[in-house]
Amino acid sequence: MPRRFVLVAVPLAAVLTALHRYVLRRWLVRQRTYGEALQRTLVVGSPSAVDEVVGDLMKVPHHGYDVVGACLPSVMADVPLSAGVQVVGMLSDVPQSVIDHEVDVVIVAGSGLSNASLRRLSWALERTGADLVVAPGLVEVAGPRLRVRPAAGLSLLHVEAPEAHQGRMIGKALLDRSLGLALFLGSLLVVVPAAIAVVVTSRGPAFFRQQRIGRDGVPFTMWKPALDGGRRRGAPHRRPARRQRPRRPHVQDEARSADHAGRRRAAAVLDRRACPTCGTSSAATCRSSARVRRCPPRSPSTTTPCTAGCGSSPA
């Protein structure tokens, strides 16, 4: 088998496996949100411990536990549960309740069962096929800190002390800077030709600066490529200044409308106005390209027609 095939197949298989796992997990979460693919759960323990466990499980339904009932000690069988869960029996009725309600998981909450009772319960659940889960009552503890260590026939849950994060932070900083440097060197193959093209085909620098806010609110300067000739937002010194147009009379302002319908309305207004010198009212003779031409002043003795384009003679 060629080495090139291995170099391509192994990373591709890893990426496809991770993608397939992600898609399956999202599909499972969606199914559990709609009430499908849930494990029927029976909670065993004291009323306070049962209420606490049921309340936590109801907050995260996508974890897949559907509580169908609870079993309480015989002295507390009449105590109502605030979580709204039905009491289906006492501690001695757990195996039969599992069979009657088709339970998949039995959760033992609190310290209502002794070691011997818990061992006998695990033996009884072997015939039903239900899983036994013990809730120790530890909350807000990271998974890597928990270890189960058997000793003297007991299953001890060992909680390790939190580790110092200084070494991890240094390793993360080195990894970030190394990957950033590698990406920067790789991007030079694209940035440098693009900068040369900008300098050759347009005026001004190929990069512009922007002020950003970094860690702890400290501002820093970011250099960005002006790939559109420097007319990007954030580079105001490269924007061309708008040409100031002179103010026109109100008649020409009416003719200089933004849309086609506005130009037609302005033309209708000009049709109803007369030439100030020759007195004609035809827009075809006194308007050229939506601009009014005023007839030049002439003496009353002349009889030449108007030279502004209207072709009429003064009265």
SULKASUL-V704335 format. One record per residue. RES is the residue in one letter. PSI is psi in degrees with one decimal (999 if undefined). Layout:
# SULKASUL-V704335
RES|PSI, RES|PSI
This chain:
# SULKASUL-V704335
M|127.1, P|151.1, R|-31.9, R|-35.2, F|-39.8, V|-41.6, L|-26.7, V|-38.6, A|-39.9, V|-51.3, P|-36.3, L|-41.2, A|-38.3, A|-42.5, V|-44.0, L|-36.7, T|-44.4, A|-40.8, L|-41.8, H|-40.5, R|-40.7, Y|-42.5, V|-41.6, L|-40.5, R|-42.7, R|-38.4, W|-40.7, L|-40.4, V|-41.2, R|-40.7, Q|-41.8, R|-31.5, T|-32.7, Y|5.1, G|14.4, E|161.1, A|41.8, L|152.6, Q|122.6, R|125.3, T|139.6, L|125.9, V|132.3, V|133.4, G|-167.3, S|159.9, P|-41.5, S|-42.0, A|-37.9, V|-43.4, D|-39.7, E|-45.2, V|-43.0, V|-40.6, G|-40.5, D|-38.7, L|-32.2, M|-21.0, K|-26.9, V|78.5, P|-20.3, H|-5.8, H|-16.9, G|16.7, Y|120.4, D|104.3, V|119.9, V|-11.3, G|176.7, A|150.5, C|125.0, L|162.6, P|157.2, S|-31.2, V|-13.1, M|19.2, A|-22.7, D|-0.5, V|123.5, P|151.6, L|133.1, S|-19.8, A|-5.9, G|16.6, V|140.0, Q|135.5, V|115.9, V|-4.4, G|-173.0, M|-177.0, L|-33.9, S|-12.4, D|10.1, V|-48.9, P|-40.9, Q|-36.8, S|-34.8, V|-40.7, I|-41.6, D|-37.6, H|9.0, E|54.9, V|139.5, D|-33.0, V|136.9, V|121.0, I|123.2, V|115.0, A|141.5, G|-162.1, S|35.9, G|-19.1, L|139.2, S|175.0, N|-42.2, A|-40.4, S|-40.0, L|-37.0, R|-42.0, R|-35.2, L|-39.3, S|-35.1, W|-38.5, A|-31.9, L|-12.9, E|-33.4, R|-23.5, T|-20.1, G|3.6, A|149.4, D|147.7, L|125.1, V|132.3, V|124.1, A|106.9, P|-15.9, G|2.0, L|131.2, V|156.2, E|41.8, V|128.9, A|145.6, G|-42.4, P|-16.6, R|-7.5, L|132.6, R|136.9, V|117.5, R|112.6, P|136.5, A|127.3, A|37.3, G|5.4, L|150.3, S|100.6, L|132.1, L|107.3, H|126.7, V|111.8, E|153.5, A|148.0, P|139.9, E|156.3, A|135.9, H|5.7, Q|-43.5, G|-37.3, R|-38.7, M|-38.1, I|-42.6, G|-40.5, K|-40.2, A|-41.4, L|-40.9, L|-42.1, D|-43.5, R|-35.9, S|-46.0, L|-37.7, G|-41.7, L|-40.9, A|-42.2, L|-36.8, F|-45.1, L|-36.3, G|-34.1, S|-17.3, L|-26.6, L|-22.4, V|-37.6, V|-42.2, V|-49.4, P|-35.5, A|-39.4, A|-40.2, I|-40.4, A|-38.3, V|-42.6, V|-37.4, V|-40.3, T|-5.7, S|170.2, R|152.0, G|174.0, P|162.7, A|-8.7, F|153.2, F|161.2, R|149.0, Q|140.9, Q|127.5, R|161.5, I|124.1, G|-150.9, R|142.0, D|24.1, G|18.0, V|123.6, P|150.6, F|164.9, T|130.2, M|130.2, W|127.8, K|143.3, P|136.0, A|77.1, L|-12.8, D|31.9, G|18.0, G|8.2, R|23.4, R|161.6, R|129.2, G|-9.5, A|71.1, P|-21.4, H|-13.5, R|-5.4, R|135.3, P|140.7, A|142.9, R|140.1, R|127.8, Q|119.0, R|141.6, P|153.0, R|132.6, R|163.9, P|166.7, H|-27.8, V|-41.4, Q|-30.4, D|-35.8, E|-35.3, A|-24.3, R|69.0, S|163.7, A|-26.8, D|174.8, H|-41.2, A|-37.5, G|-38.3, R|-35.9, R|-40.8, R|-37.9, A|-36.9, A|-38.3, A|-35.9, V|-41.8, L|-30.4, D|-29.7, R|0.5, R|146.4, A|154.9, C|130.5, P|-17.2, T|-51.0, C|-13.4, G|6.3, T|157.2, S|12.3, S|123.9, A|-24.5, A|-25.3, T|-20.1, C|6.2, R|134.8, S|116.2, S|43.8, A|28.3, R|136.9, V|129.8, R|119.6, R|135.0, C|135.8, P|148.2, P|138.9, R|160.9, S|153.2, P|-18.2, S|-19.3, T|150.2, T|12.4, T|147.3, P|167.3, C|132.1, T|2.4, A|-3.5, G|-4.1, C|-20.4, G|11.1, S|162.3, S|149.4, P|149.2, A|999
